[in-house]
Amino acid sequence: MSGDFLALAQPGVQQLSPYVPGKPVDELARELDLDPATIVKLASNENPLGASPKALAAIRDELAELTRYPDGNGFALKTLLAERCGVEIGQVTLGNGSNDILELVARAYLAPGLNAVFSEHAFAVYPIVTQAVGAQARVVPAKNWGHDLPAMLKAIDGQTRVVFIANPNNPTGTWFGAEELDEFLQDVPAHVLVVLDEAYIEYAEGSDLPDGLDFLAAYPNLLVSRTFSKAYGLAALRVGYGLSTPVVADVLNRVRQPFNVNSLALAAACAAVQDLDYLAESRRLNEAGMQQLEAGFRDLGLSWIPSKGNFIAVDLGREAAPVFQGLLREGVIVRPVANYGMPNHLRITIGLPAENTRFLEALAKVLARG
Ligand SMILES: *Cc1c(COP(=O)(O)O)cnc(C)c1O
């Protein structure tokens, strides 16, 4: 007799659904027999600029060393990040994407009988890492699509060890200000680690979004997570980082895979972090594209959730799934967000001007069909 290996999985895992990524270009090309070059993918908040040439050069230089293990301590990258962020090297934790940081937090601080608090419409990885270690996910209803920080405070109890908050949030693009964040951090009990997920923070420079780093010194229970996947344009390489007290960094380091960031990713991230021109161009392109999409939605009579990320959630005023399918047939991949409790929205990543135009034209066509 064989065991029922679904029923044998720990209960939290049995209740999980796997993360659903954006549809890959090659998959749609296969399904519709299309030339992949004609497909526009605005589904995964990837940087449409292509990677920084400096990052690509750094990867080529590193290729000769593929036979060796990477620097498991990521000394060069940690040094650059510590300098840039104004923290000590011992406060930096490197991750295989910032997803890895979220998972390290869950593995280190959550367990059956404990819980993590996060918002409705929050990033899909929070429930996954929480339930994967048998902890309870406490989902707090959103307010105007964004985090209701006072309600999240009330959801914290003696068994809470982690609160995940994203600023801006994905997939809604919503954000909170410095004052709200400060009030929240003041009131969070000292035994709760606040993970402030700033995956899109580089896009918000110069806006009214707070910089999580400004709060690190005052709040030892704060961890700020960031990534090279979005504004730095290195999603495929999987590099992210956490900034926290040295104590929290030490704890995360104990559960981390010894070589969780590979050597090509380390080299590319070192180059990317110093390529400020690339970052500025990413930001400029994003702002222009955001305006282009907003203008396009206005023309189509659609409303949207104002966003501080490199994506925008548009409200179709009806079920979005058929529109998503219609867009696929036009060779345009966007992101349905029904699994985030948003069945009438689609999330569109800001693309190059021509990609945004392709999307808007396809959307107009699909909507006109009714
Ligand atoms: C994209 C994203 C991340 C980062 O993903 P990685 O590629 O693993 O760094 C983290 N949080 C949010 C909210 C995101 O949207």
The ligand as a Gaussian input file, in Angstrom:
#p B3LYP/6-31G(d) Opt

LIG

0 1
 C        8.581000      41.419000      -7.241000
 C        8.350000      41.504000      -5.780000
 C        9.277000      41.027000      -4.865000
 C       10.620000      40.563000      -5.262000
 O       10.774000      39.460000      -5.948000
 P       12.246000      38.893000      -6.143000
 O       12.376000      38.759000      -7.602000
 O       12.217000      37.601000      -5.415000
 O       13.211000      39.829000      -5.534000
 C        9.045000      41.165000      -3.519000
 N        7.939000      41.749000      -3.068000
 C        7.028000      42.243000      -3.905000
 C        5.851000      42.928000      -3.347000
 C        7.196000      42.116000      -5.277000
 O        6.270000      42.583000      -6.098000

